[in-house]
Amino acid sequence: MSEVASWGDSPQLSNKKGKNRLANESTPSTECKFNLLPEPIIESIFNRVEARGDRNAMSQVCKLWQKMDGMTRKNIYISNCYSIAPSDVSRRFKSLQKIKIKGKPRAYEFGLLVERWGGHAGPWIGEMSRAYPELLGLSMRRMDVTDNDLRILASRCPKLQKLKLHKCCGFSTGGLEHITRSCRTLRVLDIEESDDIEDTGGPWLELLENSDGRLESLNIASAGLEEENIKEVLPVVGRSLKCISSLKVSDMELGSFFKILDNSNVPVVELGLGCYCSSPEDPKELASSFALRLSKLRSAVGDRGMQVIGETCKQLKRIRVDQDTSEYMTDYITQKGMIAICEGCRELDFLVMYLSDVNNEALAAVGRCLPKLTDFRIVLLEVRNDVKDLPLDEGVRLLLQGCPILTRFSVYLRQGGLSDKGVGYIGQFGTKLKWVLLGCSGETDKGLRLMAEGCRQLERLELRCCPFTELQLASSILNSWRHLKYLWVQGVGATSGLGVDLVTHKSGFLVEFMGETQQILGYYSATRPRTDNPRSVCLINYVPPEDRPEADAKGFQGNTHASQGDAHSFYSDYADGYVRNSCSEAEAFYPGFNENNLYPDADENAFYTGVVDAGLYLGVGDSCGYPEFGEDEAFIY
């Protein structure tokens, strides 16, 4: 028998079996004795590995380990609905229980995306409900969901316990009625900020009384529903909600909230009242009522509200202050409120604020008081013209120095808000950052170059109205940000030439170019390019020379890189090899469908073999608290 190199082998052991046999092996065998164990034992071992990073790494060791991972993984997060076909997910993962999927880019929330961009939930709901009838949880974000989608989900997955449709559109209360009527074991129902919901009436909310009475979280805030109906029905339904610990609506008096929560047998950990302010004492009353048990909050009023929360709710973990354009909005948060929160709530790990004014002192307070912070985002609103303490370079430096475990960082300011020096500080002191969003930041390419020298772990980058050219973007992405999986740019650097550069040099990378709005969206895809894009979206994807017509292939060989001077001519001359505007009638409506909208047979070569870390760029993970979906759990208006 030939010697086998395996875990635990040593030269001494090998010499006993045959003198220097292992040392003389020119090409050691990669066979592992671990794989000789019975599959049930290997499966049991996999079930005991909980860390997301470890599971991802193990799944890429060999085919057997990937198979075991597919058999044992219970939760999955798809960061982009177009990164993989639904049928490929069900083929690889056999027993999923919880699924999270994101659709449209963040630009959709601010009205920046082209019309009818995509993000249809139908193919995903159809395949996931077919493949996983025991599904317990489904979370979707920024996707188009129809009433028929919800009907199919309710009929096929009656054991569903968690449904989150955050910032989704296309469905009505009639679709929700299918869920509340059929899924009697619901624990979480969340439709927050799905503000295009059509309120067709019906007993969708009353049907919660017929459930098993163990609903834990109900979130119907900012959903465009008839507020008067909610105010009448919810207190009645509340009598049967004995386990409710999280309750969020758009507008309700404090007294009505307390009556509902008095029926609950568990502590309240999350509360959202919407715009409830009737007097300056309301924030104090709310904070004092839940000071000992509240870890997440949604409502506050101006700097005064922030000061009261900072004084009273010392154990808060997550705070988000969103922009409120309602008629009730009488005050805005400034640096005073931000400093009060930082000095009072020192356990925060998540802080998002829309501010009317901010200064370097406020950012320094974040670094001084919040060492546990992992996610920080601010937006400077265009409601004041007298913001004086700009740029915020020193504040950014002190913040990053004082928050050593920060991984997500976003500053959307105004022109002059952050100089090249400040952008450079992000690279110098934000070495652990994985997601960065910059708006109106920087002055020249120098800022981006300095940032790229430090943020080598960056995975997601979003830029709007920043003065960085396509040449510097391409250089930073291809030479410094080797782990970058997602890119969104609007502004001067969002060109077709940049898209061609990226898809040519990043295997499996696909770019969507939207010339009308000067945007590009780039992401990895393990399946064919999508075919449901509107004509305003050009898909740029790499086609190897051997798969192209002879003339194009010959021309391509001399143009593997598009420089700034010839980017547009290169793009025009060889567009056929890169770009598709729309699908033909015979092509699929969505990745994973054939011309008859049926799922094809499993294709073992569906994944790009040249793409590194496939599990990572797909966002596959066992952690239910993935940041992209956790960010909606703590809001303050």
C-alpha positions in Angstrom: 0.0 0.0 0.0 1.2 3.5 -0.7 1.7 5.9 2.1 -1.2 8.4 2.7 -0.6 11.9 4.1 -3.4 12.6 6.5 -4.1 14.7 9.6 -2.0 13.5 12.5 0.7 11.9 10.4 4.3 12.6 11.4 7.7 11.8 9.8 8.5 9.6 12.8 5.4 7.5 12.2 6.0 7.3 8.5 9.6 6.1 9.1 8.4 3.2 11.2 6.3 2.0 8.4 8.9 2.6 5.7 12.2 4.4 6.0 11.9 8.0 4.7 9.0 6.9 2.5 7.1 10.1 3.2 10.1 12.2 2.6 10.7 10.7 -0.8 7.1 11.3 -2.0 7.4 13.9 -4.7 3.6 14.5 -4.8 1.9 13.7 -1.4 -1.6 12.4 -1.6 -4.4 14.8 -0.6 -6.6 11.9 0.7 -7.9 12.6 4.2 -8.7 9.8 6.7 -11.5 12.0 8.1 -13.4 11.2 4.9 -13.3 7.5 5.6 -15.6 8.0 8.6 -19.3 7.0 8.0 -21.3 9.9 6.6 -23.6 10.1 9.7 -20.6 10.8 11.9 -19.3 13.4 9.5 -22.7 15.0 9.4 -22.8 15.0 13.2 -19.5 16.8 13.3 -20.7 19.4 10.8 -23.8 20.0 12.9 -21.5 21.1 15.8 -19.7 23.8 13.9 -21.6 27.0 14.4 -19.3 29.8 13.3 -20.2 31.1 9.9 -16.6 31.6 8.7 -15.7 28.1 9.7 -18.7 26.6 7.9 -17.8 28.5 4.8 -14.2 27.4 4.9 -15.1 23.7 5.5 -17.6 23.7 2.6 -14.7 24.5 0.2 -12.3 21.7 1.3 -13.6 19.0 -1.0 -16.7 17.7 -2.7 -17.6 15.5 0.3 -17.4 18.3 2.7 -19.4 20.5 0.4 -22.0 17.8 0.3 -22.1 17.5 4.1 -22.4 21.3 4.4 -25.4 21.2 2.0 -27.0 18.5 4.0 -26.6 20.1 7.4 -26.8 23.8 6.9 -30.1 25.2 8.3 -29.9 28.9 7.5 -28.7 30.8 4.5 -28.4 34.5 3.6 -28.4 35.5 -0.1 -27.0 39.1 -0.3 -28.1 39.5 -3.9 -31.1 37.7 -5.5 -29.2 37.6 -8.8 -26.0 36.1 -7.5 -27.4 32.5 -7.8 -30.4 30.8 -9.3 -33.1 29.6 -6.9 -32.8 26.1 -8.3 -29.1 26.0 -7.6 -29.8 26.8 -3.9 -32.3 24.0 -3.5 -30.0 21.6 -5.3 -27.1 22.3 -3.0 -28.8 22.8 0.4 -31.3 20.0 1.2 -32.7 21.0 4.6 -32.9 24.8 5.0 -35.1 26.2 7.7 -34.5 29.9 7.5 -33.7 32.0 4.4 -32.9 35.6 3.9 -32.7 37.3 0.5 -32.0 40.9 -0.6 -33.2 42.2 -3.9 -32.8 45.8 -5.1 -29.7 47.9 -4.2 -29.8 50.4 -1.4 -30.2 53.1 -4.0 -33.9 52.0 -4.4 -34.6 53.4 -0.9 -33.7 56.9 -2.1 -35.4 56.9 -5.4 -32.2 56.6 -7.4 -32.8 53.3 -9.1 -34.2 53.1 -12.6 -37.9 52.1 -13.0 -38.8 48.4 -13.1 -35.2 47.4 -12.2 -36.2 43.9 -11.1 -35.9 42.1 -7.8 -38.9 39.8 -8.3 -39.7 37.5 -5.3 -41.9 35.1 -7.3 -39.2 32.7 -8.5 -37.6 32.6 -5.1 -40.8 32.0 -3.2 -42.0 29.4 -5.7 -38.8 27.3 -5.5 -38.1 27.8 -1.8 -41.6 26.8 -0.8 -41.5 23.8 -3.1 -38.1 22.6 -1.9 -38.6 23.3 1.8 -42.2 22.7 2.9 -40.9 22.7 6.6 -39.6 26.2 6.1 -39.6 28.2 9.4 -38.4 31.6 8.4 -38.3 33.8 5.3 -36.9 37.3 5.2 -36.9 39.5 2.1 -35.6 43.0 1.7 -36.4 45.4 -1.2 -38.1 42.9 -3.4 -41.3 42.8 -5.5 -43.8 40.5 -3.7 -47.3 39.8 -5.0 -50.4 38.5 -3.3 -50.1 35.3 -5.3 -46.5 34.8 -3.9 -47.9 35.0 -0.4 -50.7 32.6 -1.2 -48.2 30.1 -2.5 -46.0 30.5 0.5 -48.9 30.1 3.0 -50.3 27.0 1.3 -46.9 25.2 1.0 -45.3 26.3 4.2 -48.0 26.2 6.9 -45.4 25.9 9.7 -43.8 29.2 8.8 -42.9 31.1 12.0 -41.1 34.2 10.8 -42.0 36.4 7.8 -40.2 39.6 7.2 -40.9 41.8 4.1 -38.8 44.8 4.8 -39.1 47.7 2.2 -40.9 45.3 -0.2 -43.7 46.3 -2.5 -46.5 44.8 -4.7 -48.7 43.1 -2.2 -51.8 44.0 -0.3 -53.6 43.1 3.0 -55.3 40.3 1.0 -51.9 38.6 0.6 -51.2 39.0 4.3 -54.5 37.4 5.1 -53.3 34.2 3.4 -50.4 34.2 5.8 -52.3 34.9 9.0 -55.0 32.5 8.1 -52.8 29.5 7.2 -49.6 30.0 9.3 -51.0 29.5 12.8 -47.6 29.3 14.5 -46.3 32.7 13.5 -43.7 34.2 15.9 -42.6 37.2 13.8 -44.6 39.3 11.3 -42.7 42.2 10.0 -43.8 44.4 7.0 -42.0 47.6 8.1 -41.5 50.3 5.5 -43.3 48.3 2.8 -45.2 51.5 2.2 -46.8 50.5 -1.1 -49.1 48.0 0.6 -52.7 48.3 -0.7 -55.1 48.2 2.2 -58.0 46.2 0.8 -59.5 45.5 4.3 -60.2 42.0 5.4 -59.5 40.3 8.7 -55.8 39.8 8.2 -54.9 41.4 11.6 -57.9 39.9 13.5 -56.8 36.4 12.3 -53.8 36.6 14.7 -56.3 35.9 17.5 -56.8 32.4 16.0 -53.0 31.6 16.1 -51.4 29.7 18.9 -51.0 32.9 20.9 -47.2 32.9 20.8 -46.6 35.8 18.5 -43.4 37.5 19.7 -42.9 40.4 17.3 -45.4 42.5 15.2 -44.0 45.2 13.1 -46.4 47.1 10.8 -44.8 50.5 11.0 -44.6 52.8 8.0 -46.5 50.3 5.9 -49.1 52.6 4.4 -52.0 50.9 6.2 -55.1 52.7 7.4 -54.1 54.0 10.8 -57.7 54.2 12.2 -58.3 50.5 11.5 -55.1 49.6 13.2 -55.9 51.6 16.3 -59.3 49.9 16.6 -58.3 46.3 15.9 -54.9 46.1 17.5 -56.0 46.6 21.2 -58.6 43.9 20.7 -56.1 41.5 19.2 -53.6 42.5 21.8 -55.5 40.6 24.5 -54.4 37.3 23.0 -50.7 38.3 22.5 -49.3 36.9 25.7 -45.7 36.5 24.4 -45.3 39.8 22.5 -41.9 41.4 23.2 -41.6 43.6 20.2 -44.3 45.9 18.9 -44.0 48.6 16.2 -46.7 50.6 14.6 -46.7 54.0 12.8 -48.9 56.1 15.1 -50.4 55.2 18.5 -51.0 56.8 21.9 -48.8 55.7 24.8 -51.8 54.6 26.8 -53.0 52.2 24.1 -49.5 50.7 23.9 -49.3 50.1 27.6 -52.7 48.3 27.5 -51.5 45.9 24.8 -48.2 45.3 26.5 -49.8 44.7 29.9 -51.2 41.5 28.5 -47.8 40.2 27.7 -46.1 37.7 30.1 -42.6 38.5 28.8 -40.4 41.6 29.0 -40.6 44.2 26.2 -37.3 44.5 24.4 -38.3 46.5 21.4 -40.9 49.3 21.0 -41.8 51.6 18.1 -44.5 54.2 18.4 -43.9 56.2 15.3 -44.7 59.9 15.6 -46.4 60.0 19.0 -45.1 63.3 20.5 -47.8 65.4 22.2 -45.6 67.1 24.9 -41.9 67.4 25.8 -42.5 64.9 28.6 -43.5 62.0 26.4 -39.9 60.8 25.7 -39.2 60.9 29.4 -42.3 58.9 30.2 -41.4 56.3 27.6 -37.8 55.9 28.6 -38.6 55.7 32.4 -41.2 53.0 31.8 -38.8 50.7 30.0 -35.4 51.8 31.3 -34.5 48.5 32.9 -35.6 46.1 30.1 -35.4 48.0 26.8 -32.5 47.2 24.6 -33.9 48.6 21.3 -35.9 51.7 20.7 -37.6 53.3 17.8 -39.0 56.7 18.8 -37.5 59.9 20.1 -38.0 63.7 19.6 -35.2 66.0 18.7 -32.1 66.6 20.9 -34.3 66.6 24.0 -35.5 63.1 23.3 -32.0 61.9 22.8 -30.8 63.5 26.0 -33.6 61.7 28.0 -32.8 58.4 26.4 -29.1 58.9 27.1 -29.8 59.6 30.8 -32.3 56.8 31.3 -31.7 53.9 28.9 -28.2 53.0 29.7 -28.3 49.4 28.2 -29.4 50.3 24.7 -27.6 48.3 22.1 -28.9 49.7 18.8 -30.2 53.1 17.8 -31.3 54.4 14.5 -32.6 57.9 13.9 -34.2 58.1 10.5 -35.3 61.2 8.5 -38.9 62.0 9.2 -40.8 64.2 6.7 -44.2 63.9 8.4 -46.1 66.9 9.6 -45.4 65.9 13.2 -41.7 66.5 12.7 -40.9 69.7 14.6 -37.2 69.2 15.6 -34.1 67.5 14.2 -31.2 65.8 15.8 -28.0 67.7 15.9 -24.5 67.1 17.4 -25.9 67.8 20.9 -28.3 64.8 20.7 -25.5 62.6 19.2 -23.1 63.5 22.0 -25.8 62.8 24.6 -26.5 59.4 23.2 -22.8 58.5 23.1 -22.1 59.6 26.7 -25.2 57.9 28.0 -25.6 54.7 26.0 -22.1 53.2 26.1 -23.2 49.7 25.2 -24.1 50.6 21.7 -22.9 48.4 18.9 -25.1 50.0 16.1 -25.6 53.7 15.6 -27.3 55.3 12.6 -28.4 59.0 12.6 -29.9 61.5 10.2 -28.7 64.9 11.5 -29.4 68.5 10.6 -26.0 69.5 12.0 -22.8 67.7 13.0 -19.3 68.6 14.0 -15.9 67.0 14.8 -16.6 67.0 18.5 -19.7 64.7 18.0 -17.6 62.2 16.0 -14.9 62.3 18.6 -17.5 61.5 21.2 -18.4 58.3 19.3 -14.7 57.2 19.4 -14.3 58.2 23.0 -17.5 56.5 24.4 -18.4 53.6 22.1 -15.6 51.0 21.9 -18.1 48.2 21.2 -19.4 49.9 18.1 -19.4 47.7 14.9 -21.7 49.7 12.6 -21.7 53.5 12.3 -23.7 55.6 9.8 -24.6 59.3 9.6 -26.4 61.4 7.0 -26.2 65.2 7.0 -29.6 66.5 5.9 -30.0 69.4 3.6 -32.2 71.4 6.0 -29.6 73.9 7.2 -27.1 76.1 5.4 -25.1 77.1 8.5 -23.2 73.9 9.2 -19.8 75.4 10.1 -17.5 72.7 11.4 -16.5 71.1 8.1 -14.6 69.1 6.9 -15.0 66.4 9.5 -11.5 64.9 9.0 -10.3 65.0 12.6 -13.6 63.7 13.9 -13.4 60.7 11.5 -9.8 60.0 12.6 -10.8 60.0 16.3 -13.9 57.9 15.7 -12.0 55.2 13.9 -9.2 55.2 16.4 -11.6 54.8 19.3 -13.8 52.0 17.6 -11.3 49.2 17.1 -13.9 46.6 16.0 -15.9 48.8 13.6 -16.6 46.9 10.3 -19.4 49.1 8.7 -18.9 52.8 8.2 -21.0 55.3 6.2 -20.9 59.1 6.0 -23.2 60.9 3.6 -22.3 64.6 3.9 -22.3 67.5 1.5 -19.6 69.0 -0.6 -16.6 69.9 1.6 -17.7 67.5 4.3 -14.7 65.3 4.0 -11.4 66.2 2.3 -8.8 63.8 0.8 -7.1 63.8 4.2 -10.3 62.5 5.8 -10.9 59.8 3.2 -7.3 58.8 3.7 -7.9 58.4 7.5 -10.6 55.8 6.6 -7.9 53.7 5.1 -5.3 54.4 7.7 -7.4 53.7 10.8 -10.2 51.6 9.4 -8.2 48.5 8.6 -11.0 46.2 9.7 -13.8 47.8 7.7 -15.7 45.5 5.3 -18.5 47.9 4.2 -18.0 51.6 3.4 -20.5 54.1 2.0 -19.3 57.6 1.1 -21.5 60.4 -0.2 -20.1 63.8 -1.3 -16.7 62.9 0.2 -13.2 63.5 -1.1 -11.7 66.1 -3.4 -9.5 64.1 -5.9 -8.3 60.6 -6.7 -5.6 61.0 -4.0 -8.2 60.4 -1.3 -9.4 57.2 -2.8 -5.8 56.0 -3.4 -4.9 56.7 0.3 -8.1 54.8 1.4 -7.3 51.8 -0.8 -3.8 51.5 0.8 -5.4 50.6 4.2 -8.8 49.1 3.8 -7.6 45.8 2.4 -10.5 43.7 3.8 -13.2 45.8 2.1 -16.0 43.7 0.7 -18.7 46.2 -0.2 -18.2 49.8 -1.5 -20.9 52.3 -2.3 -20.1 55.8 -3.6 -22.4 58.7 -4.5 -21.3 62.1 -5.9 -17.7 61.5 -5.1 -15.0 62.9 -7.5 -13.2 59.7 -8.1 -12.4 58.8 -11.7 -12.9 55.4 -13.4 -9.1 54.9 -13.7 -8.6 55.3 -9.9 -11.6 53.2 -9.1 -10.4 50.4 -11.4 -6.9 50.6 -9.9 -8.1 50.5 -6.3 -10.5 47.6 -6.9 -8.2 45.4 -8.9 -5.0 46.1 -7.1 -6.0 46.8 -3.4 -9.5 45.5 -2.8 -9.1 41.9 -3.8 -12.0 40.8 -1.6 -14.5 43.3 -3.0 -17.8 41.5 -3.8 -20.2 44.3 -4.3 -19.9 47.8 -5.8 -22.4 50.6 -6.4 -21.2 53.9 -7.8 -23.2 57.0 -9.0 -21.3 59.9 -10.4 -18.2 60.7 -12.4 -16.5 57.3 -12.2 -19.6 55.3 -13.1 -18.7 54.5 -16.7 -19.1 51.6 -19.1 -15.3 51.5 -19.3 -15.0 50.8 -15.6 -17.5 47.9 -16.0 -15.5 46.4 -18.8 -12.3 46.6 -16.8 -13.9 44.9 -13.8 -15.5 42.0 -15.6 -12.4 41.4 -17.7 -10.2 41.0 -14.6 -12.6 39.6 -12.0 -13.8 36.1 -12.8 -17.5 35.7 -12.3 -18.1 39.4 -11.8 -21.0 41.1 -13.5 -21.7 44.8 -13.9 -25.0 46.6 -14.6 -24.5 49.9 -16.3 -27.3 52.5 -16.1 -26.3 55.3 -18.3 -29.4 57.4 -17.8 -28.7 57.9 -14.1 -24.9 57.5 -14.4 -24.7 54.4 -12.1 -23.0 51.1 -12.1 -23.8 48.1 -9.9 -21.2 45.2 -9.7 -21.5 41.9 -8.0 -20.4 38.3 -8.3 -22.8 35.8 -9.9 -22.6 32.0 -9.9 -25.2 31.7 -12.6 -26.1 33.1 -16.0 -26.7 36.9 -16.2 -30.3 37.8 -15.4 -32.7 38.3 -18.2 -35.4 40.4 -16.5 -33.6 43.7 -16.7 -35.2 46.7 -18.4 -33.7 48.3 -21.5 -32.3 51.1 -19.4 -29.9 48.5 -17.7 -27.0 47.2 -19.7 -25.5 44.0 -18.4 -21.7 43.8 -18.9 -20.3 40.3 -18.5 -17.1 38.7 -19.7 -17.3 36.2 -22.6 -14.1 34.2 -23.1 -12.6 34.6 -26.6 -13.1 31.0 -27.4 -16.9 31.5 -26.9 -17.1 34.5 -29.2 -17.2 35.0 -32.9 -13.8 34.7 -34.5 -13.6 38.4 -35.4 -14.5 39.6 -32.0 -12.1 37.1 -30.3 -9.3 38.3 -32.5 -10.0 41.9 -31.7 -10.4 41.2 -28.0 -6.9 39.8 -27.6 -5.4 43.2 -28.1 -7.8 45.0 -25.9 -7.8 43.2 -22.6 -7.7 46.4 -20.7 -9.6 49.6 -21.4 -7.7 52.7 -20.5 -9.3 56.1 -19.8 -8.6 57.3 -23.3 -10.1 54.4 -25.3 -12.6 53.0 -22.8 -15.7 54.2 -24.7 -14.4 53.2 -28.1 -13.4 49.8 -26.8 -16.8 49.4 -25.2 -18.5 50.3 -28.5 -16.3 48.2 -30.7 -16.7 45.0 -28.7 -20.1 45.6 -27.0 -21.4 42.3 -28.4 -19.0 40.4 -26.3 -19.9 42.1 -23.1 -23.4 43.7 -23.1 -27.0 42.6 -23.3 -29.8 45.0 -23.0 -32.8 42.7 -22.8 -33.7 39.0 -23.4 -35.2 37.5 -26.4 -38.6 35.8 -26.3 -37.1 32.4 -26.1 -34.8 33.2 -23.1 -35.5 32.8 -19.5 -37.5 35.3 -17.4 -35.1 34.8 -14.5 -31.9 32.9 -13.8 -32.7 29.3 -13.2 -35.8 29.2 -15.5 -36.0 27.8 -19.0 -38.2 29.2 -21.8 -41.3 27.7 -20.3 -40.6 29.2 -16.8 -39.9 25.7 -15.5 -36.8 24.8 -13.5 -34.2 22.8 -15.5 -32.5 19.7 -14.4 -29.6 20.2 -12.0 -26.4 21.3 -13.6 -23.4 20.2 -11.7 -21.3 22.9 -13.4 -23.7 25.8 -12.5 -21.1 27.5 -10.4 -18.2 29.3 -11.9 -15.1 27.2 -11.2 -12.8 30.2 -11.4 -14.5 32.2 -8.6 -12.8 32.1 -5.3 -14.7 32.0 -2.0 -18.1 31.2 -3.6 -19.7 30.7 -0.3 -18.6 34.1 1.0 -19.7 36.2 -1.9 -23.1 34.6 -1.8 -23.4 35.6 1.8 -24.1 32.1 3.0 -24.2 32.0 6.8 -25.7 30.3 9.7 -26.0 33.5 11.8 -29.5 34.8 12.0 -28.2 38.2 13.0 -26.4 39.0 9.8 -25.9 42.8 9.8 -27.7 43.4 6.5 -30.9 42.1 8.0 -30.3 43.2 11.6 -30.1 46.8 10.6 -33.9 47.2 10.7 -34.3 46.0 14.2 -33.7 49.3 16.1 -35.2 52.5 14.8 -35.7 55.9 16.2 -37.8 58.6 14.5 
